[in-house]
Structures are given as structure tokens and as C-alpha cells.
Amino acid sequence: MRPRWLLLAVSVICLLVLAPATALSAGLPLDLGGQVWYDTNQNGTQDAGEPGVSGMYVELFPNTDCTGSGVGNGITDANGFYLFPNVFMGDYCLEFSNIPVGWDITPQDQGLDDSIDSDVDPKTRQITGIALMNQDDLDEDMGLFEPVEEVEEFVPEPGTIMLLGSGLAGLAGYATLRWRERE
């Protein structure tokens, strides 16, 4: 009969030798995340002073094209950051939703610095083909902007009558002006 301590020692040695190899083959847990920000100048890159956007929904898919069921979801914090912690190496896709009505996604992959550009396809609201390998990826970002309507200059013709004000309730608060040429 072998001593029990010898069996225990062999078991511990096997565990110490084999456990790291198993962990490496499965992949160490990594972090996947980024930031959603308000792109005030609409150039597709995050510039100094451009604030984060809170409350945006982000869904994580375990494939490159956001098909099937997601495996996680998150919401951007007060500074626009989101994080999926403890994700294993592999291929992923992110899909963003609840973008405010009237807002647009900035152009994708602008400039040479991937850490400050918007990675989301404006048409699909997705970041496809994310290969998470050997290190955290915290640069999967999205820029948003609110388009500004262009207003054409209006010069009334002499003699034109205009109503100024807002609302239609009985025309209360409106002023009538008559334009005339200067002499």
C-alpha cells in the first residue's frame, strides 16, 4: 500500500502542470469594450472634449456577423463606456441599439488611429469580425451626432406679409409685418 501523502503529492503536481495548459488552450478571460461618444464635429474620430453618451444598449454575439442569439448585453455608463468582462478568446460581433431618434452614427474607420475612431457600420449598427486574441480589446467605439438642418436664407419680396411666432392657437402671439423698400 502506497502512502496517501505520495498520492496527494502526485495529484497536486499534475494539477499544477496541467491546469495552466488547459487554461491557455481554452483562453484566458479577456475584456471587450469601448465607448459611445457624441461626435460634435462629425469627423468619425473622438476629439478632446467630445462627451460620452450614456444609456446606449450593446449586445455581444459569439460570431463575426451578429446572427443567432447574443451571449451578453450591456448599457453604457455615465461617460459612455461599456464592458464585457471575462470573455474568452474567439470571434465576436457587437450590435448597438436604442440610438436616439434623429441621431446618426459617424463615418466608420476614419483616420489612422483605431483607438479613437468609430468602428460601427452606420447602416447595420454593428461591429463585425472582432477577433479577440491574447489581449483585452477596449477600442470598439461608436460616435454619434445629431444632424443639423440647413436653413436657406429667406429674403421677402417688398409688400410681402409675414406672420412671426410659434403655435397655431388662434394666431395668438403673432405679429404681422409688411415689408417695403427703403427709400
Order of alpha helices (4+ residues) and beta strands (2+ residues): alpha-beta-beta-beta-beta-beta-beta-beta-beta-beta-beta
